[in-house]
Amino acid sequence: MKSKDQRNKILNLLKEKFMAIFSLIYKMKSLDQFAIYININNGKFISLLSDMHQEIEEDKLLLSMESNPYCYQKSEGDLKVLVAYMGNTSLIQHQHNDIQEISLELINLVALEAKDLQKRLEEEKKVTELQKKCQYDGLTGLYNRETFETIYRELYTNFKEENRDLSILMLDIDNFKQVNDCYGHQFGDKILKKVADKVKINVRKNDIVARYGGEEIIIILVEIDELEASVIAERIRDSIETLRLEGVGVTISIGISNLKKDHHSNKDELIFIADKCLYRAKKVGKNNVIGKHYEYET
C-alpha cells in the first residue's frame, strides 16, 4: 500500500511540475525575449540563457536593469534569481499584465527547480562523503577490511587473467599486546597510526594499503615481483625500526606472497601464504621479513 501511495504522489508532483512548464511555454512568445540570471551561495550571477561561463557582479547586473520595468527578483536562502523581459517595452503597453504574469511564473519555476537541484546535490555530496568514510578505517586512515576485500577480488581476477604480477605484504606490529597492557590502548592506537603513516610513505599511490584486523596491515603491491616486494618490505621494516614514540621503540614482522611465484589455487590462499610467512617471521625472532622464496632475519 505504501509503495502505491508513494507512486501516486510522485506522479502527481510530476504532473503539477510539467503542467506549470507547459502552461508557461504556451504563454511565452519567445524565450529570447527574457533574461534569466541565477546566483547560488552568494557568488556572482550567471545567465541561464547565454554564456554560462560569464559571471557578473550583483551591483553591475542591477544597475544594467535599473530602467527595466519588467525586472523581477526572488531570494530564497542562499539562492537568488533575477528574471527580466528584454523585448521592446514600447510596443507592449497593453500586454503589461501578461508580461508581469509570465515573468513571475518564470522566476518562481526557476527558483523552485534550482532549490530542488541544490538540495539533491547537497544530499548526493553527503552520501558520497559517507560512502568515502565507510571505505576507510577511522583510526589509521587506511582502507578497511571490507573495502580491501572488494578491491583485492577485482585485482586478483584481472591480474590472473592478464598474466600480470602482484605481491602481498602481511605486516604485524611485534609485541603489540604487551604495549597495550603496559601503556594502555590509547597509546597502542597512537603506535598503530604512526606505523600506518610510515607504511603509506614507503609505498606508491597505486598500491593498496588496508587495516586487515587488529594490528595487522595488508598491502597489495601492483606490478611488483617477489624480489622487488622484499626490497619494499625491508624498507618499511627498517623505517619502523627507527620509530620512537615517547621513548618506546617499535618493530614489525612482514610475510610476503607473490601471484606468479607462489603456488596457490585461489585469492584467499595467496593471502594465507603471506600470513604463514608472517607467522614464521614472528617465530624466528620478530623484526623480520620472510617469503616462501625469501628470508631476511635481523
N, C-alpha and C positions, 0 to 999 in steps of 0.2 A: 504493500500500500504506500509505503514511504517513497519508494522509487518512482511510482506513478505520479504522486503529488509533486515530486521534485521535477519530473519530466515536464509536467504541465506548467509549472512555474517558470521553467527555462523557456518553454515555447511562448508563453505569454509575454515574457520580458523581451524576447527576440521580436515578437510581433509589434510590440509597442515601439521598440527601437527602430525597426525598419519602416513602420508607418510614419514615424516622425521624419525620417530621411526622405521617403518618397514624397511626402506632403511638401517638404521644403524644396525638393528638386522641381516639383510641379510649379511652385510659386515663382521660382527664380528664373529670370530671363537668361542670364548667363553668369557663371561663376567668375568670369573675367572681370565683372563689374565690382567685385568685392575684394577687399584685402583682409587677410586673417593673420594675426600675429599672436604668438604664444610665448610665455615666459615661465619657466619652471625653476624652482629653488633660488629665486632672486638673482638669476643670471641676466643675460641680455635677451631681448626679444628676437625671435626668429620667425620669418614668414613661412606659412604652410603652403602658400600657392606660388612662390617664386623660388629663388635660390636659398635653400635651407642652410647653406654654409655661411651665408652672410648674416652677421649679427648686428643689432642696432641697440644703442642705449635707450632706456625708457624715456628720459628727458627729451632726447632728439626725436624720438618717434611721436611723442605727444605734441611737440612743437610743430611737426610737419602736419599733424591732424587738427591743429587748433581751429582752423577756419571751416572744418568739415562738419556740417550739422548732423551728418549721419555716421558719427563715430561713437561706438559703444564699448564700454569696458566691463569686465566681470572678474572679480577676485574671489578665490576660494582657497584658503590656507596659503600654501606657497605657490599656488598656480594663478597666473594672470592671463586673461585672454582679451584681445582687442579685435573688434570687427568694424570695418568701415566700408561704406558704399563709395566707390570711386568713379561712378558714372557721371554724366553731365546733369548736375542737380537743377540747372535752369530749365530743363525740359521735362522734369517730373514733379512739378509742384502738386499736381492733382493726385500723384501716387505716394505722397508723403507717408500716409499711414501704412501702405503696403511695404514700402522700403523699411520703415521702422519695425514692422512686424517680422519681416524676413530676417533683418539684422539681429533682432533679439532671439529669434528661434535658432538662428545660426550660431550665435555666441553661446547660448545655453547648451546646444548639442555638442559643440566643440569642447566646451568646458567639462561636460559630463563624460565624454569619451576619453579626454585627456586624463581626467582624475581617475577614471576606471583603469586605464592603462598604467598610470603611475602606481596605483595600488597593486596591480598584478605584478609589475616589475619589482616592486619592493618585496612582495611575497616570494617571488622567484629567487630574489637575492638571498632572502633569509633561508630558503630551502637549500640553495647552493652552499651557503656558509655552513649550514647544519650538516649537509652531506659531507662537506670537506672535513668538518670537525670530527665526524664519525669515522673517517678514514685513518685518523692519527691517534696515537697513544697520548693521553693527556699529560703524562709526566715527562717523557723523553722527546716528544715531537716526532718520533719515528712512526712509520706505518704500524697499524695494529695487526694482530694475528689474522683477523678476518680479511682485511684488505690485502695482506700478503698472500693469503691462500688464493684469492681471486686473480691477482697479478701473476703469481707463480704458475697456476694452472694454465693460463694462456701462453705464457712464455715457454714453458716446458713443451707444450704441444707444438707450438710454432717452430721452436729451435730443433726439436726432434725431427719434424717433417722436412725442414730445410737443411738438415745436417750442419747446423751451426753449433757453436760451443758456448757453454756457460759453466761457471763454478759456483759452489755454495760454501760459504763460511758459516759455521755454527760457533758462536762465541759465548763464553760464560765467565762471569766475574769470580775469581778464586776467593774462597773463604768468605763468601758474602753473608752467610748465615751468622758467622762469628761477628762480622762487622755490625749487623743488625742487633745481635744480642748484647754486644759491648757498648755500642754508641747510640743505639735506638734506630727505629725505622725511618725517621725523618733524615737522619744523617745518611742512612743507606740509600734513600731516594736521591740525595744530592750526588752521591758517588755514581749511581746509575745514570743520572742525567749527564754528568761530566764524561763518563765513558761513552755514552751515546754521541755527545758532541765531538769527541775525539774521533770516533768511528766515521762520522759524517765528513770530517775534514780530510780523512785519508782515503776516501773513495770518490768515484766520479759521479756527476749529476745523474747519469742514466743508470747507475747501479741502484738496486733496490735494498733498502735497509729497513728492518722491522723489529719491533719488540716481539719476540716469539712466545715469551712467557716468563714471569718472574724476572730473574736477572739474565736471561738468555736473549741474545740478539742474533738474528739471522740475516745474512747478506747474500744477494744474488749478484754475481759479477758477470755481466753480459759480454760475450765475445772474448772470454778470458779462459786460457787453458790452465791445467793444474800447476804448472811451473810458475806462470805469472800470478796465479792466485796465491801461491805460497809466499811470493815476494810481497804482495799486498798484505797478506796476513801477518807477516813478520813486521812490516812497517806499522801496522795497527798495534800489534803486541808491544813493540818497542816504545811507541808513543805513549801508551798507557802505563808502561812500567815506570816511566819518569813522572807520572802524575802523582801529586801530593795534595791532599785535601785536609786542611787543619792538622797537618803533620802525619796524617795516616796515608800509607802507601797502598797502591792498588796494582794488582796484576790480573791478567786474563789468560784463559786457555782457549785454543781455537782448533776445531776439526774442519777438514776440507773434503769435499767430494766434487767430482767432475763428470759432466754429462757424457763426454766421449770416452773417457779413460776407465771409469768405474763401471763394472758390470752391474746392471740393475734392470728390473722389469717394469717399474713404473715410477712416477714422480715422488711418491711417498718413500720409496726405497732409497732414492737418491739422498733425501734428507736424512733417512735413517743411517746411511753410511757416514755422513758428516757428523751425526750425533754420536755414533760409535767411536769415530776418530777423536771427537771431543772427550769422550769418556776415557780413552787411552791417554790423552794428553794430561788429564787430571790424575790418572792413576800413576803415571811415571814421575810425578813431582810438581805438576801445575806450571803456569807461566810458560807453556809450550804451544807449538803449532804442529799438528800431525794430520797427514792424509794417508790414504792407503798405500800410496807410492812415494810419500814424502814424510820425513820425520826430522824435526828440529827440537832439540832439548837444550834449555839454558843451563 
